[in-house]
Amino acid sequence: MMSDRNIRHGYGYSDDEVGYAKFMRHMKSFADALMHEYSLARNIPMNSVLSSLVSECKSRAATIPKLLDEYNWVKFNA
């Protein structure tokens, strides 16, 4: 997610350091909202969100950034 130009451009961010910083802040906000909404929708505690998301998405991601990377890659490259 951090270095994929197609993903950054898909979200409308430039290739310079400002675009990168804005993109990373956007991904942080996206991850926070995703985890919160998923927790509420599935009625599970926040500390169980990652493992539940990984299982539901049939992913092997060990972190939220990796899970978002997989999602974004499919969204903008597949």
N, CA, C and O atoms as a GROMACS GRO file, in nm:
protein
  312
    1MET      N    1   0.083  -0.119   0.000
    1MET     CA    2   0.000   0.000   0.000
    1MET      C    3   0.087   0.124   0.000
    1MET      O    4   0.052   0.225  -0.062
    2MET      N    5   0.197   0.119   0.068
    2MET     CA    6   0.277   0.238   0.085
    2MET      C    7   0.348   0.285  -0.042
    2MET      O    8   0.375   0.404  -0.057
    3SER      N    9   0.378   0.193  -0.132
    3SER     CA   10   0.457   0.234  -0.248
    3SER      C   11   0.389   0.208  -0.382
    3SER      O   12   0.451   0.225  -0.487
    4ASP      N   13   0.265   0.167  -0.381
    4ASP     CA   14   0.197   0.135  -0.506
    4ASP      C   15   0.137   0.260  -0.568
    4ASP      O   16   0.043   0.320  -0.514
    5ARG      N   17   0.192   0.299  -0.681
    5ARG     CA   18   0.150   0.422  -0.749
    5ARG      C   19   0.004   0.415  -0.793
    5ARG      O   20  -0.069   0.513  -0.779
    6ASN      N   21  -0.040   0.300  -0.846
    6ASN     CA   22  -0.179   0.286  -0.890
    6ASN      C   23  -0.276   0.311  -0.775
    6ASN      O   24  -0.381   0.374  -0.793
    7ILE      N   25  -0.241   0.262  -0.658
    7ILE     CA   26  -0.329   0.280  -0.542
    7ILE      C   27  -0.332   0.427  -0.502
    7ILE      O   28  -0.440   0.485  -0.484
    8ARG      N   29  -0.214   0.489  -0.487
    8ARG     CA   30  -0.211   0.632  -0.449
    8ARG      C   31  -0.287   0.716  -0.550
    8ARG      O   32  -0.366   0.802  -0.512
    9HIS      N   33  -0.265   0.692  -0.677
    9HIS     CA   34  -0.335   0.769  -0.780
    9HIS      C   35  -0.484   0.738  -0.780
    9HIS      O   36  -0.566   0.826  -0.806
   10GLY      N   37  -0.521   0.614  -0.750
   10GLY     CA   38  -0.662   0.577  -0.740
   10GLY      C   39  -0.736   0.658  -0.636
   10GLY      O   40  -0.855   0.687  -0.651
   11TYR      N   41  -0.667   0.691  -0.531
   11TYR     CA   42  -0.725   0.775  -0.426
   11TYR      C   43  -0.705   0.924  -0.452
   11TYR      O   44  -0.753   1.008  -0.376
   12GLY      N   45  -0.634   0.956  -0.559
   12GLY     CA   46  -0.616   1.096  -0.598
   12GLY      C   47  -0.497   1.166  -0.535
   12GLY      O   48  -0.495   1.288  -0.526
   13TYR      N   49  -0.397   1.089  -0.490
   13TYR     CA   50  -0.280   1.150  -0.426
   13TYR      C   51  -0.161   1.150  -0.522
   13TYR      O   52  -0.145   1.059  -0.603
   14SER      N   53  -0.079   1.253  -0.510
   14SER     CA   54   0.037   1.269  -0.598
   14SER      C   55   0.153   1.180  -0.554
   14SER      O   56   0.147   1.117  -0.448
   15ASP      N   57   0.258   1.176  -0.635
   15ASP     CA   58   0.375   1.093  -0.609
   15ASP      C   59   0.478   1.159  -0.519
   15ASP      O   60   0.578   1.096  -0.483
   16ASP      N   61   0.456   1.283  -0.481
   16ASP     CA   62   0.556   1.350  -0.397
   16ASP      C   63   0.532   1.319  -0.249
   16ASP      O   64   0.439   1.248  -0.212
   17GLU      N   65   0.620   1.374  -0.165
   17GLU     CA   66   0.611   1.345  -0.021
   17GLU      C   67   0.483   1.397   0.042
   17GLU      O   68   0.433   1.336   0.137
   18VAL      N   69   0.429   1.504  -0.008
   18VAL     CA   70   0.302   1.556   0.045
   18VAL      C   71   0.188   1.461   0.012
   18VAL      O   72   0.105   1.429   0.097
   19GLY      N   73   0.184   1.415  -0.112
   19GLY     CA   74   0.082   1.318  -0.152
   19GLY      C   75   0.092   1.190  -0.073
   19GLY      O   76  -0.010   1.133  -0.032
   20TYR      N   77   0.215   1.145  -0.050
   20TYR     CA   78   0.236   1.024   0.028
   20TYR      C   79   0.186   1.040   0.171
   20TYR      O   80   0.118   0.952   0.223
   21ALA      N   81   0.220   1.152   0.234
   21ALA     CA   82   0.176   1.178   0.372
   21ALA      C   83   0.023   1.187   0.380
   21ALA      O   84  -0.037   1.133   0.473
   22LYS      N   85  -0.038   1.253   0.284
   22LYS     CA   86  -0.184   1.262   0.282
   22LYS      C   87  -0.247   1.125   0.262
   22LYS      O   88  -0.348   1.092   0.326
   23PHE      N   89  -0.188   1.045   0.173
   23PHE     CA   90  -0.237   0.911   0.150
   23PHE      C   91  -0.229   0.827   0.276
   23PHE      O   92  -0.324   0.757   0.310
   24MET      N   93  -0.117   0.834   0.346
   24MET     CA   94  -0.100   0.755   0.469
   24MET      C   95  -0.200   0.799   0.577
   24MET      O   96  -0.254   0.714   0.649
   25ARG      N   97  -0.226   0.928   0.589
   25ARG     CA   98  -0.327   0.975   0.686
   25ARG      C   99  -0.465   0.923   0.646
   25ARG      O  100  -0.544   0.883   0.732
   26HIS      N  101  -0.494   0.924   0.517
   26HIS     CA  102  -0.622   0.873   0.468
   26HIS      C  103  -0.637   0.724   0.503
   26HIS      O  104  -0.742   0.682   0.549
   27MET      N  105  -0.532   0.647   0.480
   27MET     CA  106  -0.536   0.504   0.511
   27MET      C  107  -0.554   0.479   0.661
   27MET      O  108  -0.624   0.386   0.700
   28LYS      N  109  -0.492   0.561   0.744
   28LYS     CA  110  -0.508   0.548   0.890
   28LYS      C  111  -0.653   0.574   0.928
   28LYS      O  112  -0.710   0.498   1.006
   29SER      N  113  -0.712   0.679   0.875
   29SER     CA  114  -0.853   0.709   0.903
   29SER      C  115  -0.944   0.599   0.852
   29SER      O  116  -1.039   0.560   0.919
   30PHE      N  117  -0.914   0.548   0.732
   30PHE     CA  118  -0.990   0.439   0.672
   30PHE      C  119  -0.984   0.315   0.761
   30PHE      O  120  -1.086   0.251   0.786
   31ALA      N  121  -0.865   0.281   0.807
   31ALA     CA  122  -0.846   0.163   0.892
   31ALA      C  123  -0.921   0.179   1.024
   31ALA      O  124  -0.988   0.086   1.070
   32ASP      N  125  -0.911   0.295   1.086
   32ASP     CA  126  -0.980   0.319   1.213
   32ASP      C  127  -1.131   0.305   1.196
   32ASP      O  128  -1.198   0.242   1.278
   33ALA      N  129  -1.185   0.365   1.090
   33ALA     CA  130  -1.330   0.358   1.065
   33ALA      C  131  -1.372   0.215   1.033
   33ALA      O  132  -1.476   0.169   1.082
   34LEU      N  133  -1.294   0.145   0.952
   34LEU     CA  134  -1.324   0.007   0.918
   34LEU      C  135  -1.331  -0.080   1.043
   34LEU      O  136  -1.427  -0.156   1.061
   35MET      N  137  -1.232  -0.068   1.128
   35MET     CA  138  -1.228  -0.151   1.249
   35MET      C  139  -1.345  -0.119   1.341
   35MET      O  140  -1.407  -0.210   1.397
   36HIS      N  141  -1.374   0.008   1.358
   36HIS     CA  142  -1.485   0.048   1.444
   36HIS      C  143  -1.619  -0.001   1.390
   36HIS      O  144  -1.698  -0.060   1.464
   37GLU      N  145  -1.643   0.022   1.263
   37GLU     CA  146  -1.770  -0.020   1.202
   37GLU      C  147  -1.784  -0.173   1.201
   37GLU      O  148  -1.892  -0.226   1.224
   38TYR      N  149  -1.675  -0.242   1.174
   38TYR     CA  150  -1.678  -0.388   1.173
   38TYR      C  151  -1.708  -0.441   1.313
   38TYR      O  152  -1.788  -0.534   1.329
   39SER      N  153  -1.646  -0.382   1.413
   39SER     CA  154  -1.671  -0.421   1.552
   39SER      C  155  -1.818  -0.405   1.588
   39SER      O  156  -1.878  -0.494   1.649
   40LEU      N  157  -1.875  -0.293   1.551
   40LEU     CA  158  -2.017  -0.268   1.580
   40LEU      C  159  -2.108  -0.362   1.501
   40LEU      O  160  -2.202  -0.418   1.556
   41ALA      N  161  -2.079  -0.379   1.373
   41ALA     CA  162  -2.166  -0.461   1.288
   41ALA      C  163  -2.165  -0.608   1.328
   41ALA      O  164  -2.267  -0.676   1.319
   42ARG      N  165  -2.049  -0.657   1.373
   42ARG     CA  166  -2.037  -0.799   1.409
   42ARG      C  167  -2.052  -0.822   1.560
   42ARG      O  168  -2.054  -0.935   1.608
   43ASN      N  169  -2.064  -0.711   1.633
   43ASN     CA  170  -2.076  -0.716   1.778
   43ASN      C  171  -1.960  -0.794   1.841
   43ASN      O  172  -1.979  -0.884   1.922
   44ILE      N  173  -1.839  -0.756   1.799
   44ILE     CA  174  -1.720  -0.819   1.855
   44ILE      C  175  -1.629  -0.710   1.913
   44ILE      O  176  -1.633  -0.596   1.868
   45PRO      N  177  -1.548  -0.744   2.012
   45PRO     CA  178  -1.458  -0.644   2.071
   45PRO      C  179  -1.350  -0.601   1.973
   45PRO      O  180  -1.311  -0.677   1.883
   46MET      N  181  -1.302  -0.481   1.991
   46MET     CA  182  -1.200  -0.425   1.902
   46MET      C  183  -1.075  -0.513   1.895
   46MET      O  184  -1.011  -0.520   1.790
   47ASN      N  185  -1.040  -0.580   2.004
   47ASN     CA  186  -0.918  -0.661   2.002
   47ASN      C  187  -0.935  -0.790   1.922
   47ASN      O  188  -0.839  -0.865   1.905
   48SER      N  189  -1.056  -0.818   1.874
   48SER     CA  190  -1.080  -0.936   1.792
   48SER      C  191  -1.106  -0.902   1.645
   48SER      O  192  -1.124  -0.991   1.563
   49VAL      N  193  -1.108  -0.774   1.614
   49VAL     CA  194  -1.144  -0.730   1.478
   49VAL      C  195  -1.048  -0.782   1.373
   49VAL      O  196  -1.091  -0.838   1.272
   50LEU      N  197  -0.919  -0.766   1.394
   50LEU     CA  198  -0.822  -0.807   1.291
   50LEU      C  199  -0.836  -0.956   1.259
   50LEU      O  200  -0.845  -0.992   1.142
   51SER      N  201  -0.837  -1.040   1.360
   51SER     CA  202  -0.844  -1.184   1.332
   51SER      C  203  -0.975  -1.220   1.263
   51SER      O  204  -0.977  -1.307   1.176
   52SER      N  205  -1.084  -1.155   1.301
   52SER     CA  206  -1.212  -1.182   1.238
   52SER      C  207  -1.214  -1.135   1.092
   52SER      O  208  -1.263  -1.206   1.004
   53LEU      N  209  -1.163  -1.015   1.068
   53LEU     CA  210  -1.155  -0.962   0.932
   53LEU      C  211  -1.069  -1.051   0.843
   53LEU      O  212  -1.107  -1.083   0.730
   54VAL      N  213  -0.954  -1.090   0.893
   54VAL     CA  214  -0.863  -1.175   0.818
   54VAL      C  215  -0.931  -1.306   0.781
   54VAL      O  216  -0.920  -1.353   0.668
   55SER      N  217  -1.001  -1.363   0.876
   55SER     CA  218  -1.071  -1.488   0.851
   55SER      C  219  -1.182  -1.469   0.749
   55SER      O  220  -1.195  -1.548   0.655
   56GLU      N  221  -1.262  -1.366   0.767
   56GLU     CA  222  -1.374  -1.341   0.676
   56GLU      C  223  -1.326  -1.311   0.534
   56GLU      O  224  -1.391  -1.350   0.436
   57CYS      N  225  -1.214  -1.243   0.522
   57CYS     CA  226  -1.159  -1.208   0.390
   57CYS      C  227  -1.074  -1.320   0.332
   57CYS      O  228  -1.023  -1.307   0.220
   58LYS      N  229  -1.057  -1.427   0.406
   58LYS     CA  230  -0.973  -1.540   0.362
   58LYS      C  231  -0.832  -1.492   0.327
   58LYS      O  232  -0.774  -1.529   0.225
   59SER      N  233  -0.778  -1.410   0.416
   59SER     CA  234  -0.646  -1.351   0.398
   59SER      C  235  -0.547  -1.417   0.494
   59SER      O  236  -0.586  -1.486   0.588
   60ARG      N  237  -0.419  -1.394   0.468
   60ARG     CA  238  -0.314  -1.437   0.561
   60ARG      C  239  -0.246  -1.317   0.625
   60ARG      O  240  -0.141  -1.331   0.688
   61ALA      N  241  -0.305  -1.198   0.609
   61ALA     CA  242  -0.246  -1.076   0.663
   61ALA      C  243  -0.232  -1.086   0.815
   61ALA      O  244  -0.318  -1.139   0.884
   62ALA      N  245  -0.121  -1.032   0.864
   62ALA     CA  246  -0.096  -1.032   1.008
   62ALA      C  247  -0.119  -0.894   1.069
   62ALA      O  248  -0.118  -0.878   1.191
   63THR      N  249  -0.140  -0.794   0.982
   63THR     CA  250  -0.160  -0.658   1.030
   63THR      C  251  -0.270  -0.590   0.949
   63THR      O  252  -0.303  -0.633   0.838
   64ILE      N  253  -0.326  -0.485   1.004
   64ILE     CA  254  -0.427  -0.406   0.932
   64ILE      C  255  -0.366  -0.344   0.806
   64ILE      O  256  -0.430  -0.350   0.701
   65PRO      N  257  -0.245  -0.285   0.812
   65PRO     CA  258  -0.189  -0.230   0.687
   65PRO      C  259  -0.177  -0.334   0.576
   65PRO      O  260  -0.202  -0.304   0.460
   66LYS      N  261  -0.138  -0.456   0.610
   66LYS     CA  262  -0.127  -0.561   0.507
   66LYS      C  263  -0.264  -0.597   0.452
   66LYS      O  264  -0.279  -0.618   0.331
   67LEU      N  265  -0.364  -0.604   0.538
   67LEU     CA  266  -0.500  -0.633   0.493
   67LEU      C  267  -0.550  -0.522   0.400
   67LEU      O  268  -0.611  -0.550   0.297
   68LEU      N  269  -0.523  -0.397   0.436
   68LEU     CA  270  -0.562  -0.284   0.350
   68LEU      C  271  -0.483  -0.288   0.219
   68LEU      O  272  -0.537  -0.253   0.114
   69ASP      N  273  -0.359  -0.328   0.225
   69ASP     CA  274  -0.278  -0.340   0.105
   69ASP      C  275  -0.340  -0.440   0.009
   69ASP      O  276  -0.350  -0.413  -0.111
   70GLU      N  277  -0.383  -0.554   0.060
   70GLU     CA  278  -0.447  -0.655  -0.024
   70GLU      C  279  -0.577  -0.601  -0.084
   70GLU      O  280  -0.602  -0.618  -0.203
   71TYR      N  281  -0.658  -0.536  -0.002
   71TYR     CA  282  -0.784  -0.478  -0.049
   71TYR      C  283  -0.758  -0.374  -0.160
   71TYR      O  284  -0.821  -0.378  -0.265
   72ASN      N  285  -0.665  -0.284  -0.133
   72ASN     CA  286  -0.637  -0.178  -0.229
   72ASN      C  287  -0.576  -0.232  -0.358
   72ASN      O  288  -0.606  -0.182  -0.466
   73TRP      N  289  -0.491  -0.333  -0.347
   73TRP     CA  290  -0.432  -0.390  -0.468
   73TRP      C  291  -0.543  -0.447  -0.558
   73TRP      O  292  -0.543  -0.423  -0.679
   74VAL      N  293  -0.634  -0.521  -0.500
   74VAL     CA  294  -0.744  -0.577  -0.579
   74VAL      C  295  -0.830  -0.465  -0.638
   74VAL      O  296  -0.868  -0.470  -0.754
   75LYS      N  297  -0.859  -0.365  -0.557
   75LYS     CA  298  -0.944  -0.254  -0.600
   75LYS      C  299  -0.885  -0.178  -0.719
   75LYS      O  300  -0.957  -0.140  -0.811
   76PHE      N  301  -0.753  -0.156  -0.717
   76PHE     CA  302  -0.693  -0.070  -0.819
   76PHE      C  303  -0.606  -0.142  -0.921
   76PHE      O  304  -0.563  -0.078  -1.017
   77ASN      N  305  -0.580  -0.271  -0.906
   77ASN     CA  306  -0.490  -0.340  -0.998
   77ASN      C  307  -0.552  -0.463  -1.063
   77ASN      O  308  -0.500  -0.511  -1.164
   78ALA      N  309  -0.657  -0.514  -1.009
   78ALA     CA  310  -0.715  -0.639  -1.063
   78ALA      C  311  -0.809  -0.613  -1.178
   78ALA      O  312  -0.866  -0.707  -1.234
   0.00000   0.00000   0.00000
